[in-house]
Amino acid sequence: MRVIGISGGVGSGKSSVLNYIEENYDARVVQADEVGYLLMLPGGDCYQEVIELFGEWIVMEDGTLDRMKIAEIVFQKREMLDRLDGIIHPAVKEYIKKEVARAGKEDVPYFFIEAALLIEEKYDEIYDELWVVYCEPQVRRERLRNDRGYTDQRIDEILANQLSDDEYEAAADFVLYNSEDVEHTHLQIDRRMRKYETM
């Protein structure tokens, strides 16, 4: 089984890349954000620790955590964000390790891990190689404004907390250029996947 990490800056189009891979290849895909969401649900590994960090007032009537309140707090207090990350990130990584091991036993040929912090969180101990999805900054900004409704200020704040394009590319085994039409992106993916078949 080949384990591939996928990362890249916000708005680069990682989700659309993963959707294409899932639809066209025998591959299992795990996204760190989705795992983090599951682990914060009632009964999840991080649920109680997050309540202990923020207090009972973030628990809604149905028992789930009020993610909007949490987001407001961590947006204003960097220290709280760091403490939340200290709870979530190790648990997500451990969950993904177990999923990789399970997929290996099931003879899954390809396993893709997607996370914005693959490099920072040292996922290279899990994946065999790293793909970085690259998109021109102006295209990314346009996507974030149109698709997510982000303001320029919000975009600037997010980008300031991410690696630079140069840092992403320096860590990459393969850079997937995603600034043009989807056919161009799909062609690059297909070429890369064909390369594995000959290895």
Contacts in CASP RR format, 6 or more apart in sequence:
PFRMAT RR
TARGET T0000
AUTHOR 0000-0000-0000
METHOD contacts of the structure
MODEL  1
MRVIGISGGVGSGKSSVLNYIEENYDARVVQADEVGYLLMLPGGDCYQEV
IELFGEWIVMEDGTLDRMKIAEIVFQKREMLDRLDGIIHPAVKEYIKKEV
ARAGKEDVPYFFIEAALLIEEKYDEIYDELWVVYCEPQVRRERLRNDRGY
TDQRIDEILANQLSDDEYEAAADFVLYNSEDVEHTHLQIDRRMRKYETM
1 103 0 8 1.000
1 104 0 8 1.000
1 107 0 8 1.000
1 108 0 8 1.000
1 109 0 8 1.000
1 110 0 8 1.000
1 111 0 8 1.000
2 109 0 8 1.000
2 110 0 8 1.000
2 111 0 8 1.000
2 128 0 8 1.000
2 129 0 8 1.000
2 196 0 8 1.000
3 100 0 8 1.000
3 111 0 8 1.000
3 112 0 8 1.000
3 113 0 8 1.000
3 126 0 8 1.000
3 127 0 8 1.000
3 128 0 8 1.000
4 110 0 8 1.000
4 111 0 8 1.000
4 112 0 8 1.000
4 113 0 8 1.000
4 127 0 8 1.000
4 128 0 8 1.000
4 129 0 8 1.000
4 130 0 8 1.000
4 131 0 8 1.000
5 112 0 8 1.000
5 113 0 8 1.000
5 114 0 8 1.000
5 115 0 8 1.000
5 118 0 8 1.000
5 123 0 8 1.000
5 127 0 8 1.000
5 129 0 8 1.000
5 130 0 8 1.000
5 131 0 8 1.000
6 14 0 8 1.000
6 17 0 8 1.000
6 18 0 8 1.000
6 112 0 8 1.000
6 113 0 8 1.000
6 114 0 8 1.000
6 118 0 8 1.000
6 130 0 8 1.000
6 131 0 8 1.000
6 132 0 8 1.000
6 133 0 8 1.000
7 14 0 8 1.000
7 114 0 8 1.000
7 115 0 8 1.000
7 116 0 8 1.000
7 117 0 8 1.000
7 118 0 8 1.000
7 119 0 8 1.000
7 130 0 8 1.000
7 131 0 8 1.000
7 132 0 8 1.000
7 133 0 8 1.000
7 168 0 8 1.000
8 14 0 8 1.000
8 116 0 8 1.000
8 132 0 8 1.000
8 133 0 8 1.000
8 134 0 8 1.000
8 168 0 8 1.000
9 116 0 8 1.000
9 133 0 8 1.000
9 135 0 8 1.000
9 140 0 8 1.000
9 159 0 8 1.000
9 162 0 8 1.000
9 163 0 8 1.000
9 165 0 8 1.000
9 168 0 8 1.000
10 116 0 8 1.000
10 140 0 8 1.000
10 144 0 8 1.000
10 155 0 8 1.000
10 158 0 8 1.000
10 159 0 8 1.000
10 162 0 8 1.000
11 135 0 8 1.000
11 140 0 8 1.000
11 143 0 8 1.000
11 144 0 8 1.000
12 133 0 8 1.000
12 134 0 8 1.000
12 135 0 8 1.000
12 140 0 8 1.000
12 178 0 8 1.000
13 133 0 8 1.000
13 135 0 8 1.000
13 143 0 8 1.000
13 178 0 8 1.000
14 114 0 8 1.000
14 133 0 8 1.000
15 31 0 8 1.000
15 114 0 8 1.000
16 178 0 8 1.000
16 182 0 8 1.000
16 185 0 8 1.000
17 133 0 8 1.000
17 176 0 8 1.000
17 178 0 8 1.000
17 185 0 8 1.000
17 189 0 8 1.000
18 29 0 8 1.000
18 31 0 8 1.000
18 112 0 8 1.000
18 114 0 8 1.000
20 182 0 8 1.000
20 185 0 8 1.000
20 186 0 8 1.000
20 189 0 8 1.000
21 27 0 8 1.000
21 29 0 8 1.000
21 110 0 8 1.000
21 112 0 8 1.000
21 189 0 8 1.000
22 29 0 8 1.000
24 190 0 8 1.000
25 110 0 8 1.000
25 193 0 8 1.000
26 108 0 8 1.000
26 109 0 8 1.000
26 110 0 8 1.000
27 108 0 8 1.000
27 109 0 8 1.000
27 110 0 8 1.000
27 111 0 8 1.000
27 112 0 8 1.000
28 99 0 8 1.000
28 103 0 8 1.000
28 108 0 8 1.000
28 110 0 8 1.000
28 111 0 8 1.000
28 112 0 8 1.000
29 111 0 8 1.000
29 112 0 8 1.000
29 114 0 8 1.000
30 96 0 8 1.000
30 99 0 8 1.000
30 111 0 8 1.000
30 112 0 8 1.000
30 113 0 8 1.000
30 114 0 8 1.000
31 114 0 8 1.000
31 115 0 8 1.000
32 92 0 8 1.000
32 96 0 8 1.000
32 113 0 8 1.000
32 114 0 8 1.000
32 115 0 8 1.000
32 116 0 8 1.000
32 117 0 8 1.000
32 118 0 8 1.000
33 115 0 8 1.000
35 92 0 8 1.000
35 95 0 8 1.000
35 96 0 8 1.000
36 46 0 8 1.000
36 88 0 8 1.000
36 91 0 8 1.000
36 92 0 8 1.000
38 44 0 8 1.000
38 95 0 8 1.000
39 45 0 8 1.000
39 46 0 8 1.000
39 47 0 8 1.000
39 88 0 8 1.000
39 91 0 8 1.000
39 92 0 8 1.000
39 95 0 8 1.000
40 46 0 8 1.000
40 47 0 8 1.000
40 50 0 8 1.000
40 65 0 8 1.000
40 67 0 8 1.000
40 88 0 8 1.000
41 47 0 8 1.000
41 64 0 8 1.000
42 63 0 8 1.000
42 64 0 8 1.000
45 91 0 8 1.000
45 95 0 8 1.000
46 87 0 8 1.000
46 88 0 8 1.000
46 91 0 8 1.000
47 65 0 8 1.000
49 87 0 8 1.000
50 58 0 8 1.000
50 65 0 8 1.000
50 70 0 8 1.000
50 84 0 8 1.000
50 87 0 8 1.000
50 88 0 8 1.000
51 58 0 8 1.000
51 59 0 8 1.000
51 65 0 8 1.000
53 80 0 8 1.000
53 83 0 8 1.000
53 84 0 8 1.000
53 87 0 8 1.000
54 69 0 8 1.000
54 70 0 8 1.000
54 73 0 8 1.000
54 80 0 8 1.000
57 69 0 8 1.000
58 65 0 8 1.000
58 66 0 8 1.000
58 69 0 8 1.000
58 70 0 8 1.000
59 65 0 8 1.000
59 66 0 8 1.000
60 66 0 8 1.000
70 84 0 8 1.000
73 80 0 8 1.000
74 80 0 8 1.000
74 81 0 8 1.000
74 84 0 8 1.000
75 81 0 8 1.000
89 117 0 8 1.000
89 121 0 8 1.000
92 115 0 8 1.000
93 121 0 8 1.000
93 123 0 8 1.000
93 126 0 8 1.000
96 113 0 8 1.000
96 123 0 8 1.000
96 126 0 8 1.000
97 126 0 8 1.000
99 111 0 8 1.000
100 111 0 8 1.000
100 113 0 8 1.000
100 126 0 8 1.000
103 111 0 8 1.000
104 111 0 8 1.000
110 193 0 8 1.000
110 196 0 8 1.000
113 123 0 8 1.000
113 126 0 8 1.000
113 127 0 8 1.000
115 121 0 8 1.000
115 123 0 8 1.000
116 162 0 8 1.000
118 124 0 8 1.000
118 127 0 8 1.000
118 130 0 8 1.000
119 130 0 8 1.000
119 163 0 8 1.000
119 167 0 8 1.000
119 168 0 8 1.000
119 171 0 8 1.000
120 163 0 8 1.000
124 130 0 8 1.000
129 173 0 8 1.000
129 174 0 8 1.000
130 171 0 8 1.000
130 172 0 8 1.000
130 173 0 8 1.000
130 174 0 8 1.000
131 172 0 8 1.000
131 173 0 8 1.000
131 174 0 8 1.000
131 175 0 8 1.000
131 176 0 8 1.000
131 192 0 8 1.000
132 168 0 8 1.000
132 169 0 8 1.000
132 171 0 8 1.000
132 172 0 8 1.000
132 174 0 8 1.000
132 175 0 8 1.000
132 176 0 8 1.000
133 176 0 8 1.000
133 178 0 8 1.000
134 165 0 8 1.000
134 168 0 8 1.000
134 169 0 8 1.000
134 175 0 8 1.000
134 176 0 8 1.000
134 177 0 8 1.000
134 178 0 8 1.000
134 179 0 8 1.000
135 143 0 8 1.000
135 177 0 8 1.000
135 178 0 8 1.000
135 179 0 8 1.000
136 179 0 8 1.000
137 165 0 8 1.000
139 179 0 8 1.000
141 152 0 8 1.000
141 155 0 8 1.000
144 150 0 8 1.000
144 155 0 8 1.000
144 158 0 8 1.000
145 151 0 8 1.000
145 152 0 8 1.000
145 155 0 8 1.000
150 158 0 8 1.000
169 175 0 8 1.000
174 192 0 8 1.000
176 185 0 8 1.000
176 188 0 8 1.000
176 189 0 8 1.000
176 192 0 8 1.000
177 184 0 8 1.000
177 185 0 8 1.000
177 188 0 8 1.000
178 185 0 8 1.000
END
